[in-house]
């Protein structure tokens, strides 16, 4: 699934191509991708004639501003936008086609058909599951170290990886960038947030912001099928330290990278740089007694 840097790259690319364009037609080829309004014809009727004034992002959601509405788009696993002329051949798995007044088209293609579209009055995000409850944006100025320290003080029984993957805790983080941030901070993903020392929280805070900034600068990570709206690959995968590098030597210490499962997700670590959390005194005693 595209994470914050990939969605931000798509946002920036779309913004270059579709701002101030007026929608004159919409070809809806897979109506079930549209969640709001329930009737696809109403969706089309409300958008035709509208002009795109901005393309924003919240977490992994794209917010396309078409006053008096906001078109909320979630790419899910493999959703992609691309810009075309009206005469271009239409690729298989193209499900929505927005035609603009200048004859260009914005096409949405989604092989796995998991993407979603919600058209809501501007500012009424509370009707969209998942969006209204998003946590802070990790690259905003309001996301300070002090705020992150407060977040990490939460009394949760979850490990730090599951905690960071929760979009209600921090918006936009996913498997790749969580693994990279934890490696940067030398923190094992199975440790609970409450176990982190102040200096570790500071390192993790810096790691989160660094890997996300680096990901955006590199245009995202094309580890599977990701392309931006110009059809270009991202190159963050060339900077990746642990994710997807099972068996390769750690760039920091040379120890082979391992793949484990944490929070139900494939997780990559350096077992030397990210020490496994020690068992509790009770568990150690039971182990010593052979229980």
N, C-alpha and C positions, 0 to 999 in steps of 0.2 A: 504494500500500500504506500502511495506517495506520502512522505512526511512533510513537516513544515518547510524545509528548504526547497523540496520539489514543488509544492503547491505555491510557494512564494515566487519561484522561477516562472511557473505557468502564469501567475498573476501579472508579473512584470512584462512577460511576452504578450499576453492578451492586451494589456493596457496600451502597448505600442500600436496595436493593429485595429482595435474596435472602439476606442473612445470617440464619442460624438457621432457614431454611426446610428442611423435610424433603421429599425427593423421593419421590413415591409412584408415578410412572409416567414412562416415556420412550418417545416415539414416534420411531423411527429411520426416516426416509424416504429417506435416501441413505447406506446402510451404508459405502460406500467412504471416506467422510470420517473414519471411525474407524480409526486405525492400530493402536492397542493397547487392549485385546486384539484379536486377529484376528477372533474371533467376536463379532459385535455383540450376540448374546444374552447372552454373558458380561459384556460392557460394561454392559448393562441390569441384569442380575442383581446385579452388584456395587454399582451406584449406588442402586437402589431401596431405600428405607429409610434411606439416609444423610442426614445433616443438614449443610448448608453452614456452615462455621465461619469462613471468611475468603476474601477474594478478593485475591490478591497479583499482582504483575507482575515479570517478569524480561525485560529488553529489550522485545521486541515480543510476548512470550508472556503470556497470562493464566494464572494458577495458581489454580484454584478448589479450595479445601481442603474435602474431603469425607472426613474420617477414617474408615478408615485409608488413604485414597487421596488423590492429587492429580489433578484433571482439568486437563490442560494443553491450552489452546486457542490456536491461532494463526489470526488472522483473514485472513491473506494479503492478497489484493487487495481484496475487497469484502465480507468476512464482517461480519455485523451481528447484535447481540442486541437483542431488544425484549421488554418486559413486557406481558402480556395477561391478560384473564380467560378462563376456559375457553370461554366462549360467543362470543368474538370470531372473526370470519371469519379463515381462515388464508390468508395471502398466498402467491402463487406463489413458488417457489424457497425455501420454508421446509423445511429438511432435518432439523432436530432440534427436538423439543418436550419440555421438561422440565415435568412437572406437579407442583405442590407441594401440601402437605396443606391449605392454605387456599383451594385452588381457582384460584390464579393460575398462570400459565405463563410460562416463559422460553423464547422461540423464537429459533432460530438460522436466519438467512436468508443465502443466499450465491448470487448470480446466477451467478458464474463457477465456483463449486464447487471452489475451491482451498484452502479452510480445512481444518484438521486437528484431530483430537482424540486425545489419548493419556491413558489412565487408568493410572497407575502407583502403586505403593506410595509413601507419603510419603517424600520425600528421595531417591528413586531416579531422578534426572534423567539419569543417564548413558546411559540406554536411549533417550533422545530425541535424534535427530540435530539438531545446531545449538544446542540449549539448553545442554548441558553445557559446550560450548567457548566460551560467550559471554564477551566482555571485560567490563571494569568498568562499573558503572552510572554515567553521567556526572553524575548529581545527588546521588550518595551523598557523605557526608563523607569517605570513604576515597579518593575521586577528587580528589586534591590537585593543585596546580600541579606539584609536584615529581614526582608519578607521571606526569603528562601529559608532562613534559619527558623522562622516561625512555622513555615510549612513542614519542615523536617522534624519539628518537635511534636508533630501529631502522634497521638497514642494509637498507632496502628500495629496490627500483628503481621501485616504484609511485609515482604522483603522490599528492598529499595528498588529493584527492577520493576516489580508489579506496581509499586507506588508511583514511579515516574511515568509508567505507561498509562496510568489513569488520566484521562483527558480532563477530569474535574480537578486534578491536582495542578497540572501544568498543561497548557494547550499545545498541541502540535508534535509532541515527542513520540517517536516510534522505535521499533526494534533496533534499527541501525544506529541511530544517534544516541539512544540510551546506552547501548554497549560501548560506543566510542567515548562517551562522557565518563562512564564508570571506569574505563581503562585509564583515561587521562588522570582521574583522581585516585587511581590505585585502589579502588573499592570493589570488593567482591559483590556480585549482584544479589547474593542470598542474605546479605546482612540487613537487619531491620534499620529503618531511618533513625530510631532512637539510639542506636549504637554508635552513630557517627560523632566523632569529636569535632570541635569547632573548626579546626584547621582542615579537616576532611570535608566539611560542609562548604567551606570557602573554595577548596579545590574543585569540588563537584559543581558548584555554582559557576566557577570560571570555565570548567570543562563543557558544561551545557551551552553556555553562550559562545564559546570558541568553536565547537563542532558545528553548531547551527550557522554561525557567521561564515565559517569555511565552506559549509555545504551550499549556502546561497551564492557565495563568490564563485564556486566551481560549477554552478548551474544544476545542483542536485547530484544524486548518485544513481547512475544507470546500472544497477546491479541485476535488474531483470529486463523489463521492457519499457522502462520510463523514457520518454522523450518530452521536450517542452513543446509549446504550440507552434514553433518553427520547425519541428521535426528533429531538433538537435539533441544529442546525448548530453547528460551531465557528466562531470568528471571527478566528483568527490570520491568515487570508488578508488581512484588512484592514490588518495591520501589516507584511506582507511587503515587503521592500525590492527583491529582484531576481527571485525565483522566479516564472516565468510572466508576467513584465512586459516581454517582448521589445518593443523599440521605444519604450517609455515612458522619460521622463527619470529619471535617477538622482536620488533625493531628496537626495543629498549634494552632487553637482557639476553635475547637469543633463545629463550625457552619456547618450545613448540606451543602454538596457540591450540587451546582445547575448545570443543563444542559440548556444552551441557544444556539441559533443559531447565529453565527457570520461569516460573509464572506461566507454564504451558507454552513457552516460546523458545525456539532455538537460540542459544546464547553463547557468545564467543568471549573467552577470557584468556589472559595470560596467568597460569596458575602460580607463577612466581611473583609477578607484580601485584596481583590481586589475591591476597591470601584468603583462604577459606575461613569463614567464621569459626572460632573455637567452640566446641560443644560446651553446654552449661556444666557447672560443677556437679549437678545431680546426674547428668547423663554420663559424665566422665567416671563417676563413682560406680554407676551401674555397669559400665563397660569393663572397668577394672575388676569388678566382682563376677564378671562373666554372665550377667543377666541377659 
